[in-house]
């Protein structure tokens, strides 16, 4: 691998990491209409609120989730999605896979004072589209609170 290839790989990984961080800021800040900066048009997202395919379904599903958690009607930050430990493998010049931890905090008032909502692992696929990296598939595996047996995505990795 040439020095130029190594530098490009570092730049690609950094852009991909920024996608996951940008997703958190857009969702938590109620800027859900801007998710086309994160996801491809045909992306598939599987999270606690269900499976969504395509930007329109993703936006609608996440808007509903936001409304459900915005119990104080502040219109921003009813939760905080903190992502960390992002491992990215470039699988080709235009494709990659990644996994990262999610620590999901609730900031809206609720009877239970514990702000921790869940701990999970995002399992993502990425593709460079017209020169920009986008998430094409994302699945959240919740590891706490326990919801049953680990899925194939988390078992053995």
N, C-alpha and C positions, 0 to 999 in steps of 0.2 A: 504494500500500500504506500503510495507516494505521500509526501508531506501535504500536498494539495488535497489529496483524498482524505487524509486524517483531519485536516482543518474543516473540510466540507462536512464530514461526519459529525464533528463537534457542533458546527453551526446547525445542522439538521436536528440533532438531539435537543439543542437549546430551544429551537423554534417549537419542537414538539412539546417539550416541558411547558413552554409558555402557553400552549393551547389549553392544557389542563388547568393552569392557574387562571387564565382568562375566563374559562368556563365558570369557575367558582365566583369570580367577580361579577360576571354578567348575571348569573342566576341569583346570587345573594343580593345584588343591588337592583334587582327587578328590571334588568335590561335584556329581557329574554328575546325580544325581537332582533337583537344583534347576534344571536347564536349562529348565524351564517358565517361569522368570522371564525367559528370553532368547528362546526360540523359540515360534512359534505351534504349536498342536496338530498342524497339517497341514504343518509346515515341510518343505522339502526341503534337504538338506545334501549337497554334493559336495566331499569332501576327499580326502586321500591314501589313506585307508582305505576309500574307496568312496562310493557314493551311498546315502543313507538318507532315507526318507520317513516323516514322523510322529515324534512324540516318543519312542515306544517304540523304534523302529529307531535313532534318533539316540542315545538313551541307551545302548542295547546296543552299537552300533558304537564309540562313544567310550569305553565301559568296557573293551572289548576292546583298543582302542589304548592306553589308559592302562596296562593290565596288561602289554602287550607292552613298553612303555618303562620300566616300574617294575622294572628289573633288580636294584635294591638292596632291593626289598621295603620301601620306606619308607612307602608308601601315600599319598604326597603329593609334588608337584613333581618328577616325573622329567623334566619339560620346563617351559620358560617360554615362553609365547606373548606376545611384545611387539607391540602394534599401534600404528601411527602414520600420519600423513599422511591422516587420514580426511576424505574429501570426500563431502558429503551434499547431494543435491538433493531438495527436497520436490516431489513430482510431483502432489500433491493434498492436500486437508485431512487425509486419513487414510492417505496412501501416500508412500513415499520410496524412493530408491535411494542406495546408497553404495558407495564403494571405499576400501580402506585397505591399507597395507603390513603384512605379517607378517614378523617376524624370530623364528624358532623355534629356541630353544636347548635342548640336551639337558643335564640336570644329573646324570643317573644315570651310574655308572661304565661305561666302555667301553674297548676297546683303543685307539681313536683319541682323542687328547687334544683334538682340535678340538671345541668344544661347539656349533658352528653346525650345525643340522640342515637347515634350508632357509630360503629367502627366497621370499615369495609375495605375492599380491594377493588379498584377499577382495573378491568382487563380490556385493553383497547387495541384497535387496529387503526393505522394511519395511512394516508395516501397523499402524495403531492399532486395537487390539481392546479393547473395553470400557474405553476411556480410557487404555490402556497400549500403548506401542510394543513390537512384537515383530519378530524376524527371521522372514520367511516363506520366503525362499530365500537360500541362501548357497553360493557356489562359490569354491573356492580354486584359483587358477592359480599353480602353482609356476614361478618364474622361475630359481631356482638350487637345486639343481643342474639343469642343462638336461635336459629330458625329451623334447625334440623341438621341432617347430615351435610358435610361439605360437598359442594358441587364438584364436577370434574375439573373445573377451572382452577380450584384452589387445592385440590387433593394432589399430593406428590410434588408440588412446586415449591 
